[in-house]
Amino acid sequence: MAHLKATEEAAAKARGELDAASVTARSSDRSVRVVVGAKGEMTSLEFLDGRYRTMAASQLSASVLEAANAARAEMARRVVDTLEPLTRMSVRGIVPADRAGVDWDSIFGTLISETSVDQGSTAASRFRDEIHEDDDEPATPPGGRGGADKRQGSV
């Protein structure tokens, strides 16, 4: 019962944090500012400094989309960070893993990865980098010839 209570308290805390959450982002040309809520919904759109008056429609729409996507991506990262303690509870055995496991990619798609801003190296990113850097061929065993038989002229 204590585990269930801890889960309920963590969920209530996460919901409270997310209910009040919002993210603001600007386009790179500084012509548009967008605010999104916890569900990624746009709650405010501002055209800054009258720049929109001289922009082509396609340029303005690109600026709006850029700012909106940046804000949505940041909010998605916040949601993941806020809900992470609940998913860790499954790792510790508090909640069955098949009920608390979260596939963030299926929820957010590529939103987080495609628009992510470099936030430094994390343990997960370092591990992922190590996996991608592995050679396709197995390592040479100790005392092995290290690929000498692949050289031209070897028999």
Secondary structure, 3 states (H helix, E strand, C coil): CHHHHHHHHHHHHHHHHHHCCEEEEECCCCCEEEEEECCCCEEEEEECCCHHHHCCHHHHHHHHHHHHHHHHHHHHHHHHHHHHHHHHHHHCCCCCHHHHCCCHHHHHCCHHHHCCCCCCCCHHHHHHHHHHHCCCCCCCCCCCCCCHHHCCCCC
